[in-house]
Amino acid sequence: MQLDGDKLVTDSLTVAKSFGERHKNVLRAFDYLNCPPEFGRLNFEPTEYVDNQGKLCRLVMMTKNGFMMLVMGFTGEMAMAFKEPVAVVFTLTLVRIVLVVATASVTVAVMT
């Protein structure tokens, strides 16, 4: 990931290397994403790069949200090592929200 202005971005080639995948498989996963068009426009930018042989190749730039959408569909050991902590964070966030709502309800009940 790198900063592009105020957005955290990465690209499909970096994702492939990070997850031990072939780039063509990451591109195929991107092609099969069934996300809403607005989400796609805001979070993915198809582009190209020149490889070691001077050949023009396909590349997809993506925001942090695009990255999350893409890799949540991945399987395998590396993907699970990434997804498990994300699931834990979501659970902890839900617990915090429930506690805040419960605390606010008790505060309102005491004040009335």
VEXLUMVEX-316478 format. One record per residue: x, y negated, z negated of N, C-alpha, C in turn. Coordinates in nm, 2 decimals. Each point is the difference from the previous one (the first is absolute). Layout:
residues N
{n_u=X&n_v=Y&n_w=Z&ca_u=X&ca_v=Y&ca_w=Z&c_u=X&c_v=Y&c_w=Z};
...
//
This chain:
residues 112
{n_u=0.08&n_v=0.12&n_w=0.00&ca_u=-0.08&ca_v=-0.12&ca_w=0.00&c_u=0.09&c_v=-0.12&c_w=0.00};
{n_u=-0.05&n_v=-0.11&n_w=0.06&ca_u=0.07&ca_v=-0.12&ca_w=0.01&c_u=-0.10&c_v=-0.12&c_w=0.00};
{n_u=0.04&n_v=-0.11&n_w=-0.04&ca_u=-0.09&ca_v=-0.12&ca_w=0.00&c_u=0.00&c_v=-0.06&c_w=0.14};
{n_u=-0.12&n_v=-0.03&n_w=0.05&ca_u=-0.02&ca_v=-0.08&ca_w=0.12&c_u=-0.09&c_v=-0.12&c_w=-0.04};
{n_u=0.07&n_v=-0.11&n_w=-0.03&ca_u=-0.08&ca_v=-0.11&ca_w=-0.05&c_u=-0.04&c_v=0.03&c_w=-0.14};
{n_u=-0.13&n_v=0.01&n_w=-0.02&ca_u=-0.06&ca_v=0.04&ca_w=-0.13&c_u=-0.06&c_v=0.14&c_w=0.00};
{n_u=0.03&n_v=0.08&n_w=0.11&ca_u=-0.06&ca_v=0.13&ca_w=0.01&c_u=0.12&c_v=0.10&c_w=-0.02};
{n_u=-0.04&n_v=0.11&n_w=-0.07&ca_u=0.09&ca_v=0.12&ca_w=-0.01&c_u=-0.03&c_v=0.09&c_w=0.12};
{n_u=0.10&n_v=0.03&n_w=0.09&ca_u=-0.02&ca_v=0.08&ca_w=0.12&c_u=0.11&c_v=0.11&c_w=0.01};
{n_u=-0.04&n_v=0.09&n_w=0.08&ca_u=0.10&ca_v=0.11&ca_w=0.04&c_u=-0.04&c_v=0.04&c_w=0.14};
{n_u=0.07&n_v=0.10&n_w=0.06&ca_u=-0.04&ca_v=0.05&ca_w=0.13&c_u=0.00&c_v=0.15&c_w=0.01};
{n_u=-0.06&n_v=0.05&n_w=0.10&ca_u=-0.02&ca_v=0.14&ca_w=0.02&c_u=0.13&c_v=0.08&c_w=0.00};
{n_u=0.11&n_v=-0.05&n_w=0.05&ca_u=0.13&ca_v=0.07&ca_w=0.00&c_u=0.05&c_v=0.01&c_w=-0.14};
{n_u=-0.01&n_v=-0.10&n_w=-0.08&ca_u=0.04&ca_v=0.01&ca_w=-0.14&c_u=-0.08&c_v=0.09&c_w=-0.08};
{n_u=-0.13&n_v=0.00&n_w=0.03&ca_u=-0.09&ca_v=0.10&ca_w=-0.07&c_u=0.04&c_v=0.14&c_w=0.03};
{n_u=0.02&n_v=0.03&n_w=0.13&ca_u=0.04&ca_v=0.13&ca_w=0.04&c_u=0.13&c_v=0.05&c_w=-0.07};
{n_u=0.10&n_v=-0.09&n_w=-0.01&ca_u=0.13&ca_v=0.03&ca_w=-0.07&c_u=-0.03&c_v=0.03&c_w=-0.14};
{n_u=-0.08&n_v=-0.09&n_w=-0.07&ca_u=-0.02&ca_v=0.01&ca_w=-0.14&c_u=-0.08&c_v=0.13&c_w=-0.04};
{n_u=-0.08&n_v=0.05&n_w=0.09&ca_u=-0.09&ca_v=0.11&ca_w=-0.03&c_u=0.06&c_v=0.13&c_w=0.06};
{n_u=0.11&n_v=-0.01&n_w=0.07&ca_u=0.06&ca_v=0.12&ca_w=0.06&c_u=-0.08&c_v=0.05&c_w=0.12};
{n_u=-0.07&n_v=-0.09&n_w=0.07&ca_u=-0.09&ca_v=0.03&ca_w=0.11&c_u=0.07&c_v=-0.04&c_w=0.13};
{n_u=-0.05&n_v=0.06&n_w=0.11&ca_u=0.04&ca_v=-0.04&ca_w=0.13&c_u=-0.08&c_v=-0.13&c_w=0.03};
{n_u=0.06&n_v=-0.10&n_w=0.07&ca_u=-0.06&ca_v=-0.12&ca_w=0.03&c_u=-0.13&c_v=0.02&c_w=0.08};
{n_u=0.01&n_v=0.09&n_w=0.10&ca_u=-0.12&ca_v=0.03&ca_w=0.08&c_u=-0.12&c_v=0.05&c_w=-0.08};
{n_u=0.03&n_v=0.07&n_w=-0.11&ca_u=-0.11&ca_v=0.05&ca_w=-0.09&c_u=-0.06&c_v=-0.11&c_w=-0.08};
{n_u=0.08&n_v=-0.10&n_w=-0.04&ca_u=-0.05&ca_v=-0.12&ca_w=-0.07&c_u=-0.09&c_v=-0.08&c_w=0.09};
{n_u=0.05&n_v=-0.02&n_w=0.13&ca_u=-0.08&ca_v=-0.07&ca_w=0.10&c_u=-0.13&c_v=0.07&c_w=0.03};
{n_u=0.00&n_v=0.13&n_w=0.00&ca_u=-0.12&ca_v=0.08&ca_w=0.02&c_u=-0.10&c_v=-0.02&c_w=-0.11};
{n_u=0.05&n_v=0.00&n_w=-0.13&ca_u=-0.08&ca_v=-0.02&ca_w=-0.12&c_u=-0.06&c_v=-0.14&c_w=0.01};
{n_u=0.08&n_v=-0.10&n_w=0.05&ca_u=-0.06&ca_v=-0.14&ca_w=0.02&c_u=-0.11&c_v=0.00&c_w=0.10};
{n_u=0.02&n_v=0.07&n_w=0.11&ca_u=-0.10&ca_v=0.01&ca_w=0.11&c_u=-0.13&c_v=0.06&c_w=-0.05};
{n_u=0.01&n_v=0.09&n_w=-0.09&ca_u=-0.12&ca_v=0.07&ca_w=-0.05&c_u=-0.06&c_v=-0.07&c_w=-0.12};
{n_u=0.06&n_v=-0.11&n_w=-0.05&ca_u=-0.07&ca_v=-0.07&ca_w=-0.11&c_u=-0.13&c_v=-0.05&c_w=0.05};
{n_u=-0.10&n_v=0.02&n_w=-0.09&ca_u=-0.13&ca_v=-0.05&ca_w=0.04&c_u=-0.04&c_v=-0.11&c_w=-0.10};
{n_u=0.08&n_v=-0.11&n_w=0.00&ca_u=-0.03&ca_v=-0.11&ca_w=-0.09&c_u=-0.08&c_v=-0.10&c_w=0.08};
{n_u=-0.07&n_v=-0.09&n_w=-0.08&ca_u=-0.08&ca_v=-0.10&ca_w=0.07&c_u=0.08&c_v=-0.09&c_w=0.08};
{n_u=-0.05&n_v=-0.05&n_w=0.12&ca_u=0.08&ca_v=-0.08&ca_w=0.09&c_u=0.06&c_v=-0.12&c_w=-0.07};
{n_u=-0.07&n_v=-0.07&n_w=-0.09&ca_u=0.05&ca_v=-0.12&ca_w=-0.06&c_u=0.12&c_v=0.04&c_w=-0.09};
{n_u=-0.01&n_v=0.11&n_w=-0.07&ca_u=0.12&ca_v=0.05&ca_w=-0.08&c_u=0.12&c_v=0.02&c_w=0.09};
{n_u=-0.03&n_v=0.07&n_w=0.11&ca_u=0.11&ca_v=0.03&ca_w=0.09&c_u=0.07&c_v=-0.13&c_w=0.05};
{n_u=-0.08&n_v=-0.10&n_w=0.04&ca_u=0.06&ca_v=-0.12&ca_w=0.05&c_u=0.08&c_v=-0.08&c_w=-0.11};
{n_u=-0.04&n_v=0.01&n_w=-0.12&ca_u=0.06&ca_v=-0.07&ca_w=-0.11&c_u=0.13&c_v=0.07&c_w=-0.05};
{n_u=0.01&n_v=0.14&n_w=0.02&ca_u=0.10&ca_v=0.07&ca_w=-0.07&c_u=0.09&c_v=0.08&c_w=0.09};
{n_u=-0.02&n_v=0.01&n_w=0.13&ca_u=0.08&ca_v=0.07&ca_w=0.10&c_u=0.03&c_v=-0.09&c_w=0.12};
{n_u=0.13&n_v=0.01&n_w=0.05&ca_u=0.03&ca_v=-0.07&ca_w=0.12&c_u=0.09&c_v=0.09&c_w=0.09};
{n_u=-0.06&n_v=0.06&n_w=0.10&ca_u=0.08&ca_v=0.08&ca_w=0.09&c_u=0.10&c_v=-0.09&c_w=0.08};
{n_u=0.12&n_v=0.05&n_w=0.01&ca_u=0.11&ca_v=-0.07&ca_w=0.06&c_u=0.10&c_v=0.10&c_w=0.06};
{n_u=0.11&n_v=-0.04&n_w=0.04&ca_u=0.10&ca_v=0.09&ca_w=0.06&c_u=0.14&c_v=-0.03&c_w=-0.06};
{n_u=0.09&n_v=0.09&n_w=0.02&ca_u=0.14&ca_v=-0.02&ca_w=-0.04&c_u=0.09&c_v=0.07&c_w=0.11};
{n_u=0.13&n_v=-0.03&n_w=0.00&ca_u=0.09&ca_v=0.07&ca_w=0.10&c_u=0.08&c_v=0.10&c_w=-0.08};
{n_u=0.00&n_v=0.13&n_w=0.04&ca_u=0.07&ca_v=0.10&ca_w=-0.08&c_u=0.15&c_v=0.01&c_w=0.04};
{n_u=0.07&n_v=0.09&n_w=-0.05&ca_u=0.14&ca_v=0.02&ca_w=0.02&c_u=0.04&c_v=0.01&c_w=0.15};
{n_u=-0.09&n_v=0.06&n_w=0.08&ca_u=0.03&ca_v=0.02&ca_w=0.14&c_u=-0.05&c_v=-0.12&c_w=0.09};
{n_u=-0.05&n_v=-0.10&n_w=-0.07&ca_u=-0.04&ca_v=-0.12&ca_w=0.08&c_u=-0.14&c_v=0.02&c_w=0.05};
{n_u=-0.07&n_v=0.10&n_w=-0.05&ca_u=-0.14&ca_v=0.03&ca_w=0.04&c_u=-0.10&c_v=-0.08&c_w=-0.08};
{n_u=-0.10&n_v=-0.06&n_w=0.06&ca_u=-0.11&ca_v=-0.07&ca_w=-0.07&c_u=-0.09&c_v=0.10&c_w=-0.07};
{n_u=-0.02&n_v=-0.01&n_w=-0.13&ca_u=-0.08&ca_v=0.10&ca_w=-0.07&c_u=-0.11&c_v=-0.08&c_w=-0.08};
{n_u=-0.11&n_v=0.08&n_w=-0.02&ca_u=-0.11&ca_v=-0.05&ca_w=-0.08&c_u=0.03&c_v=-0.01&c_w=-0.15};
{n_u=-0.05&n_v=-0.11&n_w=-0.06&ca_u=0.02&ca_v=-0.02&ca_w=-0.15&c_u=-0.12&c_v=-0.07&c_w=-0.05};
{n_u=-0.04&n_v=0.03&n_w=-0.12&ca_u=-0.11&ca_v=-0.06&ca_w=-0.07&c_u=0.04&c_v=-0.07&c_w=-0.12};
{n_u=-0.01&n_v=-0.13&n_w=-0.01&ca_u=0.02&ca_v=-0.08&ca_w=-0.12&c_u=-0.12&c_v=0.01&c_w=-0.09};
{n_u=0.02&n_v=0.00&n_w=-0.13&ca_u=-0.12&ca_v=0.01&ca_w=-0.08&c_u=0.02&c_v=-0.07&c_w=-0.14};
{n_u=-0.11&n_v=-0.05&n_w=-0.05&ca_u=0.00&ca_v=-0.06&ca_w=-0.13&c_u=0.01&c_v=0.11&c_w=-0.11};
{n_u=0.01&n_v=-0.05&n_w=-0.12&ca_u=-0.01&ca_v=0.10&ca_w=-0.12&c_u=-0.13&c_v=0.08&c_w=0.01};
{n_u=-0.11&n_v=-0.07&n_w=0.03&ca_u=-0.13&ca_v=0.07&ca_w=0.00&c_u=-0.01&c_v=0.09&c_w=0.12};
{n_u=0.06&n_v=-0.04&n_w=0.11&ca_u=0.00&ca_v=0.10&ca_w=0.12&c_u=0.08&c_v=0.12&c_w=-0.03};
{n_u=0.12&n_v=-0.02&n_w=-0.07&ca_u=0.08&ca_v=0.11&ca_w=-0.04&c_u=-0.07&c_v=0.09&c_w=-0.09};
{n_u=-0.07&n_v=-0.05&n_w=-0.10&ca_u=-0.08&ca_v=0.08&ca_w=-0.09&c_u=-0.11&c_v=0.08&c_w=0.07};
{n_u=-0.07&n_v=-0.06&n_w=0.10&ca_u=-0.10&ca_v=0.07&ca_w=0.07&c_u=0.06&c_v=0.11&c_w=0.08};
{n_u=0.12&n_v=-0.02&n_w=0.06&ca_u=0.06&ca_v=0.10&ca_w=0.09&c_u=0.05&c_v=0.12&c_w=-0.09};
{n_u=0.08&n_v=-0.03&n_w=-0.10&ca_u=0.07&ca_v=0.11&ca_w=-0.07&c_u=-0.10&c_v=0.08&c_w=-0.09};
{n_u=-0.11&n_v=-0.06&n_w=-0.04&ca_u=-0.10&ca_v=0.08&ca_w=-0.08&c_u=-0.05&c_v=0.13&c_w=0.08};
{n_u=0.02&n_v=0.00&n_w=0.13&ca_u=-0.04&ca_v=0.11&ca_w=0.08&c_u=0.11&c_v=0.10&c_w=0.02};
{n_u=0.12&n_v=-0.03&n_w=-0.05&ca_u=0.12&ca_v=0.09&ca_w=0.02&c_u=-0.01&c_v=0.11&c_w=-0.10};
{n_u=0.06&n_v=0.12&n_w=0.03&ca_u=0.01&ca_v=0.11&ca_w=-0.09&c_u=0.14&c_v=0.04&c_w=-0.01};
{n_u=0.03&n_v=0.09&n_w=-0.09&ca_u=0.14&ca_v=0.05&ca_w=-0.02&c_u=0.05&c_v=-0.06&c_w=-0.13};
{n_u=0.12&n_v=0.05&n_w=-0.04&ca_u=0.06&ca_v=-0.03&ca_w=-0.13&c_u=0.03&c_v=-0.15&c_w=-0.02};
{n_u=0.06&n_v=-0.06&n_w=0.11&ca_u=0.03&ca_v=-0.14&ca_w=-0.01&c_u=-0.13&c_v=-0.09&c_w=-0.02};
{n_u=-0.10&n_v=0.04&n_w=0.08&ca_u=-0.13&ca_v=-0.07&ca_w=-0.01&c_u=-0.06&c_v=0.01&c_w=-0.14};
{n_u=0.00&n_v=0.12&n_w=-0.05&ca_u=-0.06&ca_v=0.02&ca_w=-0.14&c_u=0.08&c_v=-0.07&c_w=-0.10};
{n_u=0.13&n_v=-0.01&n_w=0.01&ca_u=0.09&ca_v=-0.07&ca_w=-0.10&c_u=-0.04&c_v=-0.15&c_w=0.01};
{n_u=-0.05&n_v=-0.05&n_w=0.11&ca_u=-0.04&ca_v=-0.14&ca_w=0.01&c_u=-0.14&c_v=-0.02&c_w=-0.05};
{n_u=-0.09&n_v=0.10&n_w=0.04&ca_u=-0.14&ca_v=-0.02&ca_w=-0.03&c_u=-0.04&c_v=0.02&c_w=-0.15};
{n_u=0.07&n_v=0.09&n_w=-0.07&ca_u=-0.04&ca_v=0.03&ca_w=-0.14&c_u=0.01&c_v=-0.12&c_w=-0.09};
{n_u=0.11&n_v=-0.08&n_w=0.01&ca_u=0.01&ca_v=-0.12&ca_w=-0.09&c_u=-0.10&c_v=-0.10&c_w=0.04};
{n_u=-0.04&n_v=-0.01&n_w=0.13&ca_u=-0.10&ca_v=-0.10&ca_w=0.04&c_u=-0.13&c_v=0.04&c_w=-0.06};
{n_u=-0.04&n_v=0.13&n_w=-0.01&ca_u=-0.12&ca_v=0.05&ca_w=-0.06&c_u=0.00&c_v=-0.04&c_w=-0.15};
{n_u=0.11&n_v=0.02&n_w=-0.06&ca_u=0.01&ca_v=-0.03&ca_w=-0.15&c_u=-0.02&c_v=-0.15&c_w=-0.02};
{n_u=0.06&n_v=-0.09&n_w=0.08&ca_u=-0.02&ca_v=-0.14&ca_w=-0.01&c_u=-0.15&c_v=-0.04&c_w=0.02};
{n_u=-0.06&n_v=0.06&n_w=0.10&ca_u=-0.15&ca_v=-0.02&ca_w=0.01&c_u=-0.08&c_v=0.03&c_w=-0.12};
{n_u=0.03&n_v=0.12&n_w=-0.06&ca_u=-0.06&ca_v=0.04&ca_w=-0.12&c_u=0.02&c_v=-0.09&c_w=-0.11};
{n_u=0.12&n_v=-0.05&n_w=-0.02&ca_u=0.04&ca_v=-0.09&ca_w=-0.11&c_u=-0.08&c_v=-0.13&c_w=0.02};
{n_u=0.00&n_v=-0.05&n_w=0.13&ca_u=-0.07&ca_v=-0.12&ca_w=0.03&c_u=-0.15&c_v=0.01&c_w=-0.04};
{n_u=-0.06&n_v=0.11&n_w=0.04&ca_u=-0.14&ca_v=0.03&ca_w=-0.03&c_u=-0.02&c_v=-0.01&c_w=-0.16};
{n_u=0.08&n_v=0.07&n_w=-0.07&ca_u=-0.01&ca_v=0.00&ca_w=-0.15&c_u=0.01&c_v=-0.15&c_w=-0.05};
{n_u=0.09&n_v=-0.08&n_w=0.05&ca_u=0.01&ca_v=-0.14&ca_w=-0.04&c_u=-0.13&c_v=-0.08&c_w=0.03};
{n_u=-0.05&n_v=0.03&n_w=0.12&ca_u=-0.13&ca_v=-0.08&ca_w=0.03&c_u=-0.11&c_v=0.04&c_w=-0.09};
{n_u=-0.01&n_v=0.13&n_w=-0.03&ca_u=-0.11&ca_v=0.05&ca_w=-0.09&c_u=0.02&c_v=-0.06&c_w=-0.14};
{n_u=0.13&n_v=-0.01&n_w=-0.05&ca_u=0.02&ca_v=-0.06&ca_w=-0.13&c_u=-0.03&c_v=-0.15&c_w=0.00};
{n_u=0.03&n_v=-0.07&n_w=0.11&ca_u=-0.02&ca_v=-0.14&ca_w=0.00&c_u=-0.16&c_v=-0.02&c_w=0.00};
{n_u=-0.07&n_v=0.07&n_w=0.08&ca_u=-0.14&ca_v=-0.01&ca_w=0.01&c_u=-0.07&c_v=0.03&c_w=-0.14};
{n_u=0.05&n_v=0.11&n_w=-0.06&ca_u=-0.05&ca_v=0.04&ca_w=-0.13&c_u=0.03&c_v=-0.11&c_w=-0.11};
{n_u=0.12&n_v=-0.05&n_w=0.00&ca_u=0.03&ca_v=-0.11&ca_w=-0.09&c_u=-0.08&c_v=-0.12&c_w=0.02};
{n_u=-0.02&n_v=-0.04&n_w=0.13&ca_u=-0.08&ca_v=-0.11&ca_w=0.03&c_u=-0.15&c_v=0.02&c_w=-0.05};
{n_u=-0.05&n_v=0.12&n_w=0.02&ca_u=-0.14&ca_v=0.03&ca_w=-0.04&c_u=-0.01&c_v=-0.01&c_w=-0.15};
{n_u=0.10&n_v=0.05&n_w=-0.08&ca_u=-0.01&ca_v=-0.01&ca_w=-0.14&c_u=0.01&c_v=-0.14&c_w=-0.05};
{n_u=0.09&n_v=-0.08&n_w=0.07&ca_u=0.01&ca_v=-0.14&ca_w=-0.04&c_u=-0.13&c_v=-0.08&c_w=0.02};
{n_u=-0.06&n_v=0.03&n_w=0.12&ca_u=-0.13&ca_v=-0.07&ca_w=0.03&c_u=-0.11&c_v=0.04&c_w=-0.10};
{n_u=0.00&n_v=0.13&n_w=-0.04&ca_u=-0.10&ca_v=0.05&ca_w=-0.10&c_u=0.02&c_v=-0.06&c_w=-0.13};
{n_u=0.12&n_v=-0.02&n_w=-0.04&ca_u=0.03&ca_v=-0.06&ca_w=-0.13&c_u=-0.03&c_v=-0.15&c_w=-0.01};
{n_u=0.02&n_v=-0.06&n_w=0.12&ca_u=-0.03&ca_v=-0.15&ca_w=0.00&c_u=-0.15&c_v=-0.03&c_w=0.01};
{n_u=-0.08&n_v=0.10&n_w=0.04&ca_u=-0.14&ca_v=-0.03&ca_w=0.02&c_u=-0.08&c_v=0.04&c_w=-0.12};
//
